[in-house]
Amino acid sequence: MKPVIFITGATSGFGAATTRHFASNGWKVIATGRRRERLAELEAQFPEFVHGIEMDLTHHESIKAAVKAIPENFQPVTCLFNNGGLALGTNPIPDIDPAHWRTMVETNIMGLIHTTLELLPLLKQVGRGASIVNVGSIAQRFAYPGGNVYGATKAFVHQFSANLRTDTMGTGIRVTALEPGHAKSEFTAVRTGGDFEANEKMYADNDPLMPEDIAQTVWWLANLPAHVNVNVIEVMPVCQVPQRPVILKREEFSA
Ligand SMILES: NC(=O)c1ccc[n+]([C@@H]2O[C@H](COP(=O)([O-])OP(=O)(O)OC[C@H]3O[C@@H](n4cnc5c(N)ncnc54)[C@H](OP(=O)(O)O)[C@@H]3O)[C@@H](O)[C@H]2O)c1
């Protein structure tokens, strides 16, 4: 039987690249996201390997329905790639849109925990060798102006992953928090409300991680020997360097 991976956010960026990588290498993929036409493209590209299911991470009922709709020949599930998510807005507090905050919490936190909850029975059927890869971000550890709620949702992913490991202890299921840095995708276009020019500009003069780099990392994690659990993996492009904390001069204070 071929192994199966369930991917959230398969319509773009990391999720689309991971769908292609796994399907090209003989895994079956349940590809989920809201944009049906993009799921259809993936299905057309890999007819026997990709099954697309429309799913909205912000609605628990939608996640339940998606899991119910998994065809029998795409069960049980060997790997859950909890990847779907987003950042909205770039302004520091208080110049923010509360609706953005709510959407990030509902998607990056509630969506991820509801997906995990609904998929666990199918992962437990595989047990030893199964894995959950949760996409966090370096933003959970390195603060930046405007990162406010986005970074905090990813801190949740970091700690939830560690706690989930303790709750699934004895099932054989591995849990990893995968925390990427600067990576090219549609992330910045979404964050800026559809500014694809800003998206291109963000990556134009540097060499970011590419979605395929993340796909390869997930592939490595999912195919490690069954007794190996990578708890946290932080990945940055060579061009990105974490800096020491900033110290303000007295005259730089506004009050
Ligand atoms: N790019 C980076 O620099 C970077 C760095 C660290 C972490 N990350 C994280 O990596 C993950 C993937 O992002 P990406 O960079 O690949 O960005 P992306 O190209 O914008 O892809 C985001 C994916 O999330 C899905 N999504 C968003 N809201 C959703 C919802 N309500 N329901 C279902 N799916 C939803 C989108 O699908 P639909 O719109 O079709 O629903 C899309 O497939 C995110 O969790 C992001 O926070 C990104």
The ligand as a Gaussian input file, in Angstrom:
#p B3LYP/6-31G(d) Opt

LIG

0 1
 N        6.819000      32.197000       3.154000
 C        7.436000      32.433000       4.285000
 O        8.371000      33.254000       4.372000
 C        7.055000      31.631000       5.518000
 C        8.003000      31.553000       6.560000
 C        7.678000      30.831000       7.703000
 C        6.454000      30.199000       7.792000
 N        5.543000      30.303000       6.763000
 C        4.278000      29.576000       6.936000
 O        4.234000      28.596000       5.916000
 C        2.873000      28.209000       5.691000
 C        2.617000      28.184000       4.196000
 O        2.729000      29.493000       3.687000
 P        3.347000      29.833000       2.257000
 O        4.583000      30.633000       2.511000
 O        3.426000      28.645000       1.399000
 O        2.226000      30.913000       1.753000
 P        1.140000      30.864000       0.581000
 O        1.828000      30.664000      -0.738000
 O        0.338000      32.100000       0.746000
 O        0.250000      29.578000       0.912000
 C       -0.640000      29.586000       2.010000
 C       -1.610000      28.423000       1.912000
 O       -2.472000      28.446000       3.069000
 C       -3.801000      28.235000       2.661000
 N       -4.785000      28.884000       3.504000
 C       -4.808000      30.156000       3.995000
 N       -5.946000      30.391000       4.675000
 C       -6.681000      29.237000       4.618000
 C       -7.946000      28.840000       5.103000
 N       -8.752000      29.674000       5.789000
 N       -8.379000      27.586000       4.847000
 C       -7.617000      26.723000       4.142000
 N       -6.401000      27.030000       3.655000
 C       -5.938000      28.276000       3.879000
 C       -3.879000      28.809000       1.233000
 O       -4.897000      28.129000       0.512000
 P       -6.281000      28.785000      -0.011000
 O       -6.079000      30.275000      -0.084000
 O       -6.542000      28.143000      -1.335000
 O       -7.289000      28.371000       1.010000
 C       -2.501000      28.475000       0.672000
 O       -2.511000      27.217000       0.058000
 C        2.025000      29.200000       6.481000
 O        1.613000      28.592000       7.671000
 C        2.998000      30.350000       6.769000
 O        2.633000      31.047000       7.939000
 C        5.838000      31.000000       5.624000

